[in-house]
Amino acid sequence: MEVFRSDLKESHDHPHTMFPHQDSLQPPPSPAESHGLFTHWKLQSSRKSDLSKKGSVDKDIEEIVRDINLQDCYFTTSSCSGRIILIDENPDSSVVQKQNCSWLFVTHDLCTKEDVVSGLHKSSGDAVLKFEPFVLHVQCRTLEDAQLLHGVAINSGFRNSGITIGKKGKIIMAVRSTHCLEVPLSHKGKCLVSDEYIDFLVQTANQKLEENKRRIVRYYSGLQAALHKRNHVQDPDSDGKPVRTVYTRRRRQGVDKRQDSDRCEGSVDDVESSISLFQDMAL
């Protein structure tokens, strides 16, 4: 897990305290004010130090983070390439909190049965083996900018991705997935499972990590193509047709279906009103 300056690196699931919410109600800023605020936030984030244990971006997503932060309309606020982790939770704690657990073992690469068994020997609480997939949070200048990255994420297999808009108009796009793993292995330092089951869990976690890496490769490929088209928006694509985003395609498909079924129940909703930006998202 990493939390870092946006021009270099990022974190996993930490709450992002670098931009605190404001409770006071204010009128929405004008486009010019929004542009200025975003520039200020991006500069402010670039000056933050890396607060993660690792202190640097994960190697599997270095190019993704770099390319996003080179764009004027984006900056990353947290990321993790995905990891297999064995944690030791406090069995007497009624609330599961990161402050109440210790890391027995963590890797962003494939692990072995010996890695897990060695970690279990250090456990004095409730050991839990987890696989946590790639996660990336990006603050975006406009909703259209966020939709571009969101479309790439969905098409790459990260189908739990989403967009949220904060009280001050901060637009966050999150790349998220659901292929996680979380299995308790011990209680109060006593192992509850067999060596055979640990071996099975290690194989399962490694398979999920390998699939996660394949999705990261697809995401980076899609990101490069999307950014190229965005930065050359006047250029037609290879077959001579204008560039169409996933949102444009969905709108066109929706119109076609309504026309085919002769349903004329009012005007066609704009795409932003027909897409749930907050589905399955919790930043």
Disulfide bonds with the S-S distance in Angstrom:
none
